[in-house]
Amino acid sequence: MQMQGKKIVLGVTGSIAAYKAALLVRLLVKEGATVQVVMTECAKEFITPLTLSTLSGRPVLSEFFSSSSGAWNSHVDLGLWADAMIIAPATASTIGKMASGVADNLLVTTYLSMKAPVVVAPAMDLDMYAHPSTQRNLDVLRSYGNHIIEPASGELASHLSGKGRMEEPCNIVSMLKDFFFGNSALKGKKILITAGPTYEKIDPVRFIGNYSSGKMGFAIADECAKQGADVTLVAGPVSLATPHPSIKRIDVESALQMHDAAVEAFESCDAAVLSAAVADYRPAVQCDRKIKRTSENMNIELEANPDIAARLGSMKRDGQLLVGFALETNDAEQNARLKLEKKNLDFIVLNSLADKGAGFAVDTNKVTIIDKEGASSYPLKSKKDVARDVVAHLSKMLLMLLLILLPCSVQAQELNATVALNTTKIQGTNTEAFTVLKDALTEFINNHKWTEYDYEEYERIACNFTFIVDSYSDDGSFTCTLMVQATRPVFGTTYSSMLFKYEDRGIKFSYQPYDRLEFNEDNLENNLTAVIAFYSYMIIGMDMDSMGELGGADFLNKAQNIANNAQNLGDSGWRAGSSDNNRYAVIDDYMNGAMEPLRRLMYRYHRLGLDTMFKNADGGRKVITECIGMLKEAYENRPLAYITKLFTEYKQEELVNIYSNEGGEDEKKAVTEILTEINPSLSDSWNKIQNSSFR
Ligand code: CTP
């Protein structure tokens, strides 16, 4: 285990997401790490120190002096002791204090004393997160070398929806492992780097060149190689030794040669970093013989060289990353952004000649890294340190790609579920059993191997199972409502799209603390695990349908079998007779041949529609419009099916958003009509689609 024996300080601050700290501690401890929790006073309002000390097996620290013994809780010692510090959740206030060094609590003093890498996982409301003050503070932390785990988008405690949700603990743990404990996202990745100047030959003894030393590109190549990447370094004429033995170096002289070498290598690469100072022009004629001085004036006609970055940008496939450099003298950020767009780069490293100590011949550099999300400015550093920052940004983006770029061919996808148990309806009863049940359910859903595929943590499907306990009796029997929902990522973005959302009422089951939750497909004994297995298979199947046309059939069949075989569990919710929108009917509808257009729609909607929409809004939206046509077809095939209506319910908000910004009037009208026909109860929303065209 990579984290075995590692010492981690976990800082917990006062956010509603503090409850996630419990799971984070558990996961870290499970990985073999020793966890020392430091919490702010305010965090105690959200989660008790007792919970965290029980889970970590160590007293939680929050005061400068121990109230029992009076001993000093030394933040200095903690700073030396730790292998890493994670602040999760990090509130806007703590982030601000960290950025400006306001050391008025043990957490911030520990941070200021920390010698180990620091990871910050913000959690706050979307407007607070987006506020320039928070963003500036996060940039400051980045410039200190701290790693920020961007919050995810989704429903927030405020009931608003947007960016601000703390990243899920299991993702934080896997990022931690990748960043700090030797499993860099770059390991085994093929990276192309161009470096140095190009020389454009005039005659056998003269050329047009520039002052680029190649140091920046060589430092990046070195850093990538150190992190286990398979590096190809295409170097212009420089006087530098290959910095790492594993680097494959191709020496070139001219822009044309660099172009050919880079194009050939990029094909099989995961990323390219283009740091070379490529000459934009070359002499139109290159003389074979030395040009003699014959007249007072001489003109050399120049012709354009290919733009290597732009060429690679046009070749770039999904899953490949392209990084450029921009050296600017004026309107630096604006010019760099133009290059980012024009050359189809994922991020660009800007250095301005106006900055002292930055640029060509020196060993230092001062850069701003700009991507589609924003810009981060770093202080003046050695080129080696700048290389580390650039490579850290590259690995972060590669990791994000891994997290969001689920395989196109259907492969292993299992569940990354959050389980919530809401016991407010049975207040006054002893709810201790539910605390244990929540953990048991989480474990059951997330650790059960639902498919025979090999899967990675990042491939898991995000889903929530919320149980609202309606009644409970002492013999351990419950009735509850289960709200289940699943999402899948929209590739290339941080957004996710709802795959399925359903409310299942009146589930009866019984549970005594520490009962084993077991599931046997051939012998359904327990209503609770059968219900969970049913939804798990359904979610996996629907997700696979969205990854490849009808790709989820096997898993949807499993869900259907459970629904067919579960009658003897004596729960009315399984059988069609009781209601036409119970779980039995939902899966039966979905698997009915008449619903094929709806199942095919899942693929077109997500893979071809949403996934391309962020690149090409018009094209993506047109696919979605076709999908609404397919929805109508499914509806007409089977007008009484509940699943078509259900689809309109969980896609309601997304559809309104898609068409609110753009779309032709006819298109909007057609979509509004279909959706209103299928689900007239949501006509207010559908009218928003149509009306938006008359703005
Ligand atoms: N670049 C390239 N091939 C070229 C020119 C530039 O690959 N023929 C790459 C550089 O390696 C760098 C990025 O493009 O990563 C930007 O280089 P820069 O010279 O600043 O951009 P140009 O497009 O040449 O713009 P200009 O010189 O007009 O500022």
Residues whose N, C-alpha, C, O or C-beta is under 5 A from the ligand:
A	BS01	CTP	L274 S275 A276 A277 V278 A279 D280 N305 P306 D307 I308 A309 V323 G324 F325 A326 L327
